Amino acid sequence: MNISKGTIVRTILLIITLINLGLKHFGFDIINVSESEVLSAVEYIIEISIIIVGFWKNNSYTEKAIEADKFLKKLRESEKE
C-alpha cells in the first residue's frame, strides 16, 4: 500500500476538523482562532515555502554553472534514448 504524505496530512486535518465541528455543536470551542490569525499563518507558510524552494533549487548564475546545467541536461536526455 503506497499512500502519499499529502493524503495522510489531508486525512488528519479532516479528522481534526470533524472533531472540532462536533465539539462546537456541543458548546465546546477547542480550536478558536480569528481570521487574521489564520491569514497570518498562511502568509508565513507561503513565505517560508518560497524561501526553502528558492534555496533548494539549483540556481545557476555563472557561465560555468549554466554550461554544467546544459551538459547535465544532455546526459539525462541521452540516458532516456
C-alpha distances in whole Angstrom, upper triangle without the diagonal:
4,6,10,12,15,13,13,16,17,16,18,21,21,21,24,26,25,27,29,31,31,33,35,36,37,39,37,36,34,33,36,36,39,38,39,37,34,36,37,33,32,34,34,30,31,34,32,29,32,33,30,29,33,33,29,30,33,36,39,42,44,45,44,41,41,42,39,36,38,38,34,34,36,34,30,32,33,30,29,32
4,6,10,12,10,11,14,15,15,17,19,20,20,23,25,25,27,29,30,31,33,35,36,37,39,37,36,33,31,35,34,37,36,37,35,32,33,34,30,29,31,31,27,28,30,28,25,28,30,26,25,29,29,26,27,29,32,35,38,41,42,41,37,37,38,36,33,35,35,31,30,33,31,27,29,31,28,26,29
4,7,8,7,7,11,12,11,13,16,16,17,19,21,21,23,25,26,27,29,31,32,34,35,33,32,29,28,31,31,33,32,33,31,28,30,30,27,25,28,28,24,25,28,26,23,26,28,25,24,28,28,25,26,29,32,35,38,41,42,41,37,37,39,36,33,35,36,32,31,34,32,29,30,33,30,28,31
4,5,5,7,9,10,11,13,15,16,17,19,20,21,23,25,26,27,29,30,32,34,35,33,31,29,27,29,29,31,30,31,29,26,27,28,24,22,25,24,21,21,24,22,19,22,24,21,20,24,24,21,22,25,28,31,34,37,39,38,34,34,36,33,30,32,33,29,29,31,30,27,28,31,28,27,30
4,5,5,6,9,10,11,12,14,15,17,18,20,21,23,24,26,27,29,30,32,33,30,29,26,24,27,26,28,27,28,26,23,24,25,21,20,22,21,18,19,21,19,17,20,21,19,18,22,22,20,21,24,27,30,33,36,38,37,33,34,36,33,30,33,34,30,29,32,31,28,30,32,30,29,32
4,5,5,6,8,10,11,12,14,15,16,18,20,21,22,24,26,27,28,31,31,29,27,25,22,25,24,26,24,26,24,20,21,22,19,17,20,20,16,17,20,18,16,19,21,18,18,21,22,20,21,25,27,30,33,36,38,38,34,34,36,34,31,33,34,31,30,33,32,29,30,33,31,29,33
4,6,5,6,9,10,10,12,14,15,16,18,20,21,22,24,26,27,29,30,28,26,24,22,25,25,27,26,27,25,22,23,25,21,20,23,23,19,20,23,22,19,22,24,22,21,25,26,24,25,28,31,34,37,40,41,41,37,37,39,37,34,36,37,33,32,35,35,31,32,35,33,31,34
4,6,5,6,9,10,11,12,14,15,17,18,20,21,23,24,26,28,29,26,25,22,21,24,24,26,25,27,25,22,24,24,21,20,23,22,19,20,24,22,20,23,25,22,22,26,27,24,26,29,32,35,38,41,43,42,38,38,41,38,35,38,39,35,34,37,36,33,35,37,34,33,37
4,5,5,6,9,10,11,12,14,15,16,18,20,21,22,24,26,27,24,22,20,18,21,20,22,22,23,21,18,20,21,17,16,19,19,15,17,20,19,17,20,22,20,20,24,24,23,24,28,30,34,36,39,41,41,37,37,40,38,35,37,38,35,34,37,37,33,35,38,36,34,38
4,5,5,6,9,10,10,12,14,15,16,18,20,21,22,25,25,23,21,19,17,20,20,22,21,23,21,17,19,21,17,16,19,20,16,18,21,20,18,21,24,22,22,25,27,25,26,30,32,35,38,41,43,43,39,39,41,39,36,38,40,36,35,39,38,35,36,39,37,35,39
4,5,5,6,9,10,11,12,14,15,17,18,20,21,23,24,22,21,19,17,21,21,23,23,25,23,20,22,24,20,19,23,23,20,21,25,24,22,25,27,25,25,29,30,28,29,33,35,38,41,44,46,46,42,42,44,42,39,41,43,39,38,41,40,37,38,41,39,37,40
4,5,5,6,9,10,11,12,14,15,17,18,20,22,23,20,19,16,15,18,19,21,21,23,21,18,21,22,18,18,22,21,18,21,24,22,21,24,26,24,25,28,29,27,29,33,35,39,41,44,47,46,42,42,45,43,40,42,44,40,39,43,42,38,40,43,40,39,42
4,5,5,6,9,10,10,12,14,15,16,18,20,21,19,17,14,12,15,16,18,18,20,18,15,17,19,16,15,19,19,16,18,21,21,19,23,25,23,24,27,28,27,29,33,34,38,40,44,46,46,42,42,45,43,40,42,44,40,39,43,42,39,41,44,41,40,43
4,5,5,6,9,10,10,12,14,15,16,19,20,18,17,15,14,17,17,19,19,22,20,17,19,21,18,18,21,22,19,21,24,24,23,26,28,27,27,30,32,30,32,35,37,41,43,46,48,48,45,44,47,45,42,44,46,42,41,45,44,41,42,45,43,41,44
4,5,5,6,9,10,11,12,14,15,17,18,16,16,14,13,16,18,21,21,23,21,19,22,23,20,20,24,24,21,24,27,26,25,28,30,29,29,33,34,32,34,38,39,43,46,49,51,51,47,47,50,48,45,47,48,45,44,47,46,43,44,47,45,43,47
4,5,5,6,9,10,11,12,14,16,16,14,13,10,9,13,14,17,18,20,18,16,19,20,18,18,22,21,19,22,25,24,23,27,29,27,28,32,33,31,33,37,39,42,45,48,51,50,47,47,50,48,45,47,49,45,44,48,47,44,46,48,46,45,48
4,5,5,6,9,10,10,12,14,15,13,12,11,9,12,13,16,16,19,17,14,18,20,17,17,21,21,20,22,25,25,24,27,29,28,29,32,33,32,34,38,39,43,45,49,51,51,47,47,50,48,45,48,49,46,45,48,48,45,46,49,47,45,49
4,5,5,6,9,10,11,13,14,13,13,12,11,14,16,19,19,22,21,18,21,23,21,21,25,25,23,25,28,28,27,30,33,32,32,35,37,35,37,41,42,46,48,52,54,54,50,50,53,51,48,50,52,49,47,51,50,47,48,51,49,47,50
4,5,5,6,9,10,11,12,11,10,9,10,13,16,18,20,23,21,19,22,24,21,22,26,26,24,26,29,29,28,32,33,32,33,37,38,36,38,42,44,48,50,53,56,55,52,52,55,53,50,52,54,50,49,53,52,49,50,53,51,49,53
4,5,5,6,9,10,10,8,7,7,7,10,12,15,16,19,17,16,19,21,19,20,23,24,22,25,28,27,27,30,32,31,33,36,37,36,38,42,43,47,49,52,55,55,51,51,54,52,49,52,54,50,50,53,53,49,51,54,52,50,54
4,5,5,6,9,10,9,9,10,10,11,14,16,17,20,19,17,20,23,21,21,25,26,24,26,29,30,29,32,34,34,35,38,39,38,40,44,45,49,51,54,57,57,53,53,56,54,51,53,55,52,51,54,54,51,52,55,53,51,54
4,5,5,7,9,9,10,10,12,14,17,19,20,24,22,21,24,26,24,25,28,29,28,30,33,33,32,35,37,36,37,41,42,41,43,46,48,52,54,57,60,60,56,56,59,57,54,56,58,54,53,57,56,53,54,57,55,53,57
4,5,5,6,5,6,7,10,11,15,17,19,22,21,20,23,25,23,24,28,28,27,30,32,32,32,35,37,36,38,41,42,41,43,47,48,52,54,57,60,60,56,56,59,58,55,57,59,55,55,58,58,54,56,59,57,55,58
4,5,5,5,5,8,9,10,13,15,17,20,19,18,22,23,22,23,27,27,27,29,32,32,32,35,37,36,38,40,42,41,43,47,48,52,54,57,60,60,56,56,59,58,55,57,59,56,55,58,58,55,56,59,57,56,59
4,6,7,9,11,13,14,17,18,20,23,23,21,25,27,26,26,30,31,30,32,35,35,35,38,40,39,40,43,45,44,46,50,51,55,56,60,62,63,59,59,62,60,57,59,61,58,57,60,60,57,58,61,59,57,61
4,6,9,11,14,15,18,20,22,25,24,24,27,29,27,29,32,32,32,34,37,37,37,40,42,41,43,45,47,46,48,52,53,57,59,62,65,65,61,61,64,62,59,62,64,60,59,63,62,59,61,64,61,60,63
4,7,10,12,12,16,18,20,23,22,22,25,27,26,27,30,31,31,33,35,36,36,39,41,40,42,45,46,45,48,51,52,56,58,61,64,64,61,61,64,62,59,62,64,60,60,63,63,60,61,64,62,60,64
4,6,9,10,13,16,19,21,20,20,23,24,23,25,28,28,28,31,33,33,33,36,38,38,39,42,43,43,45,49,50,53,55,59,61,62,58,58,61,60,57,59,61,58,57,61,60,57,59,62,60,58,62
4,6,6,10,12,15,18,16,16,20,21,20,21,24,25,25,27,29,29,30,33,34,34,36,38,40,39,42,45,46,50,52,55,58,58,55,55,58,56,54,56,58,55,54,58,58,55,56,59,57,56,59
4,6,9,13,16,18,15,15,19,20,18,20,23,23,22,25,27,27,28,31,32,32,34,36,37,37,39,43,44,48,49,53,56,56,52,53,56,54,51,54,56,52,52,56,55,52,54,57,55,54,57
4,6,10,12,14,12,11,15,16,14,16,19,19,19,22,24,24,24,27,29,28,30,33,34,34,36,40,41,44,46,49,52,53,49,49,52,51,48,51,52,49,49,52,52,49,51,54,52,51,54
4,7,10,12,10,10,14,15,14,16,19,19,19,22,24,24,25,28,29,29,31,33,35,35,37,41,41,45,47,50,53,53,50,50,53,52,49,52,54,51,50,54,54,51,53,56,54,53,57
4,7,8,6,7,10,11,11,13,15,16,17,19,21,21,22,25,26,27,29,31,32,32,34,38,38,42,43,47,50,51,47,47,51,49,47,49,51,49,48,52,52,49,51,54,52,51,55
4,5,5,6,9,10,11,13,14,16,17,19,20,21,23,25,26,27,29,30,32,33,35,38,38,42,43,47,50,50,47,47,51,49,47,49,52,49,48,52,52,49,51,54,53,52,55
4,5,5,6,9,10,11,12,14,15,16,18,20,21,23,24,26,27,28,30,31,33,36,36,40,41,44,47,48,45,45,48,47,44,47,49,47,46,49,50,47,49,52,51,50,53
4,5,5,6,9,10,10,12,14,15,16,18,20,21,22,24,26,27,29,30,32,35,35,38,39,42,45,46,43,43,47,46,43,46,48,46,45,49,49,47,48,52,51,50,53
4,5,5,6,9,10,11,12,14,15,16,18,20,21,22,24,26,27,28,30,34,34,37,38,42,45,46,42,42,46,45,42,45,47,45,44,48,48,46,47,51,49,48,52
4,5,5,6,9,10,11,12,14,15,16,18,20,21,22,24,26,27,28,32,32,36,37,41,43,44,41,41,44,43,40,43,45,43,42,45,46,43,45,48,47,45,49
4,5,5,6,9,10,11,12,14,15,17,18,20,21,22,25,26,27,30,30,34,35,38,41,42,39,39,42,41,38,41,44,41,40,44,45,42,43,47,46,45,48
4,5,5,6,9,10,11,12,14,15,17,18,20,21,23,24,26,29,29,32,33,37,40,41,37,38,41,40,38,40,43,40,40,44,44,42,43,47,46,45,48
4,5,5,6,9,10,11,12,14,15,16,18,20,21,22,24,28,28,32,33,36,39,40,36,37,40,39,36,39,41,39,38,42,42,40,41,45,44,43,46
4,5,5,6,9,10,10,12,14,15,16,18,20,21,22,26,26,30,31,35,37,38,35,35,38,37,34,37,39,36,36,39,40,37,39,42,41,40,43
4,5,5,6,9,10,11,12,14,15,16,19,20,21,25,24,28,29,32,35,36,33,33,36,36,33,35,38,36,35,39,39,37,38,42,41,40,44
4,5,5,6,8,10,11,12,14,15,17,18,20,23,23,27,28,31,34,35,32,32,36,34,32,35,37,35,34,38,39,36,38,41,40,40,43
4,6,5,6,9,10,10,12,14,16,16,18,22,22,26,27,31,34,34,30,31,34,33,30,33,35,33,32,36,36,34,35,39,38,37,40
4,6,5,6,9,10,11,12,14,15,16,20,20,24,25,28,31,32,28,28,32,31,28,31,33,31,30,34,34,32,33,37,36,35,38
4,5,5,6,9,10,11,13,14,16,19,18,22,23,26,29,30,27,27,31,30,27,30,33,30,30,34,34,32,34,37,37,36,39
4,5,5,6,9,10,11,12,14,18,18,21,23,26,29,30,26,27,30,29,26,29,32,29,29,33,33,31,33,36,35,35,39
4,5,5,6,8,10,10,12,16,16,20,22,25,28,28,25,25,28,27,24,27,29,27,26,30,30,28,30,33,32,32,35
4,6,5,6,9,10,11,14,14,17,19,22,25,26,22,22,26,25,22,25,27,25,25,29,29,27,29,32,32,31,34
4,6,5,6,9,10,13,13,16,18,21,24,25,21,22,25,24,22,25,27,25,25,29,29,28,30,33,32,32,36
4,5,5,6,9,12,13,16,18,21,24,24,21,21,25,23,21,24,26,23,24,27,27,25,28,31,30,30,33
4,5,5,6,10,11,14,16,20,22,22,19,19,22,21,18,21,23,21,20,24,25,22,25,28,27,27,30
4,6,6,8,8,12,13,17,20,20,17,17,20,19,17,20,22,20,20,24,25,23,25,28,28,28,31
4,6,8,8,11,13,16,19,19,16,17,20,18,17,20,22,20,20,24,24,23,25,28,28,28,31
4,7,9,12,15,17,20,19,16,17,20,17,15,19,20,18,18,22,22,20,23,25,24,25,28
4,6,9,12,15,17,17,13,14,17,15,12,16,17,15,15,19,19,17,20,23,22,23,26
4,6,10,12,14,13,10,10,13,11,9,13,14,12,13,16,17,16,18,21,21,22,25
4,6,9,12,12,9,9,12,12,10,13,15,14,15,18,19,18,20,23,23,24,27
4,6,8,9,5,6,9,9,8,11,13,13,13,16,18,18,19,22,23,24,26
4,7,8,7,7,10,11,11,13,15,16,16,19,21,21,23,25,26,27,29
4,5,5,6,9,10,11,13,14,15,17,19,20,21,23,25,26,28,29
4,5,5,6,9,10,11,12,14,15,17,18,20,21,23,25,26,28
4,5,5,6,9,10,10,12,14,15,16,18,20,21,23,25,26
4,5,5,6,9,10,10,12,14,15,16,18,20,21,23,25
4,5,5,6,9,10,11,13,14,15,17,19,20,22,23
4,5,5,6,9,10,11,12,14,15,17,19,20,22
4,5,5,6,9,10,10,12,14,15,17,19,20
4,5,5,6,9,10,11,12,14,15,17,19
4,5,5,6,9,10,11,12,14,16,17
4,5,5,6,9,10,11,13,15,16
4,5,5,6,9,10,11,13,15
4,5,5,6,9,10,11,13
4,5,5,6,9,10,11
4,5,5,6,9,10
4,5,5,7,9
4,5,5,7
4,5,5
4,5
4
